[in-house]
Amino acid sequence: TTFLQRRSNLNNLIQTLNTQKDLDETDLSIRADIDRVLHDDKLAVQLQEELSTLLQHQVRILSKRKLCHK
């Protein structure tokens, strides 16, 4: 299962849980765990995007340095 498939499955599961009225302790615990995982996934995606941006900036800086030293 890929990251995106897992995220989609978790979103579907939490939507299903959210439509049910009488959730027992197990259901509530599962929902809390899914919320935590989805939040962690969101943070991971944000960090990955920031890292990608930083790497792009680093490449640009190194390219400019090479041009200046010629």
C-alpha positions in Angstrom: 0.0 0.0 0.0 1.4 3.4 -1.0 1.3 6.5 1.2 -1.5 8.0 -0.8 -3.6 4.8 -0.8 -3.1 4.5 3.0 -4.1 8.1 3.5 -7.2 7.6 1.3 -8.2 4.5 3.2 -7.8 6.2 6.5 -9.8 9.2 5.3 -12.6 6.9 4.1 -12.6 4.9 7.4 -12.7 8.1 9.5 -15.6 9.4 7.4 -17.5 6.1 8.0 -16.8 6.4 11.8 -17.9 10.0 11.8 -21.3 9.1 10.3 -22.1 6.5 13.0 -23.9 7.8 16.1 -23.2 5.4 18.9 -19.5 4.8 18.9 -18.1 2.5 21.6 -14.7 3.0 23.3 -13.0 0.9 20.6 -14.4 3.0 17.8 -13.5 6.2 19.6 -10.0 5.0 20.1 -9.6 3.9 16.5 -10.9 7.4 15.4 -8.4 9.1 17.7 -5.6 6.9 16.3 -6.6 7.7 12.7 -6.7 11.4 13.5 -3.2 11.2 14.9 -1.8 9.3 11.9 -3.5 11.7 9.4 -2.1 14.7 11.4 1.4 13.1 11.3 1.0 12.5 7.6 0.1 16.1 7.0 3.2 17.2 8.9 5.3 14.8 6.9 4.0 16.2 3.7 4.7 19.7 4.8 8.2 18.9 5.9 8.8 17.1 2.6 7.7 20.2 0.6 9.9 22.5 2.8 12.9 20.2 2.2 12.2 20.2 -1.5 12.1 24.0 -1.5 15.3 24.2 0.5 17.1 21.8 -1.9 16.0 23.8 -4.9 17.4 27.0 -3.2 20.6 25.1 -2.5 21.0 24.1 -6.1 20.4 27.7 -7.3 23.0 29.0 -4.8 25.6 26.5 -5.9 24.9 27.2 -9.6 25.4 31.0 -8.9 28.6 30.3 -7.0 29.9 28.3 -9.9 29.1 31.1 -12.4 30.8 33.7 -10.1 34.0 31.6 -9.8 34.5 31.2 -13.6 
